[in-house]
């Protein structure tokens, strides 16, 4: 690396990359929450199909 390289990119391309990275993180978090909700829903459906345990 050279000494004149800034520690943080300030070009429009860098801000775009940061925005895209943040969007990817938010999307991943949302998808993980959906999977958790679906798996919790599946567990509830199994109980509903078999009826409550007596």
C-alpha positions in Angstrom: 0.0 0.0 0.0 1.0 3.5 -0.5 1.1 6.2 2.2 -1.2 8.5 0.3 -4.1 5.9 0.5 -6.7 7.3 2.8 -7.9 4.9 5.6 -11.5 5.4 4.5 -12.7 5.6 0.9 -14.7 8.8 0.3 -15.5 8.2 -3.4 -19.1 7.8 -4.5 -18.2 4.2 -5.3 -17.2 3.6 -1.7 -20.4 5.1 -0.3 -22.4 3.0 -2.7 -20.5 -0.1 -1.5 -21.2 0.8 2.1 -24.9 1.3 1.3 -25.1 -2.0 -0.5 -23.3 -3.8 2.4 -25.8 -2.3 4.8 -28.7 -3.4 2.7 -27.3 -7.0 2.5 -26.9 -7.1 6.2 -30.5 -5.9 6.7 -31.7 -8.4 4.2 -29.9 -11.3 5.9 -31.3 -10.3 9.2 -34.8 -10.2 7.8 -34.4 -13.6 6.1 -33.1 -15.2 9.3 -36.1 -13.8 11.2 -38.4 -15.2 8.5 -36.8 -18.7 8.9 -37.2 -18.6 12.7 -40.8 -17.6 12.4 -41.5 -20.3 9.9 -39.8 -23.0 12.0 -41.8 -21.8 15.1 -45.0 -21.9 13.0 -44.2 -25.4 11.8 -43.9 -26.5 15.4 -47.2 -25.0 16.2 -48.8 -26.7 13.2 -47.6 -30.1 14.3 -49.3 -29.6 17.7 -52.5 -28.4 16.0 -52.5 -31.4 13.6 -52.0 -34.0 16.3 -54.0 -32.3 19.0 -53.0 -31.4 22.4 -51.2 -34.0 24.5 -53.4 -35.4 27.2 
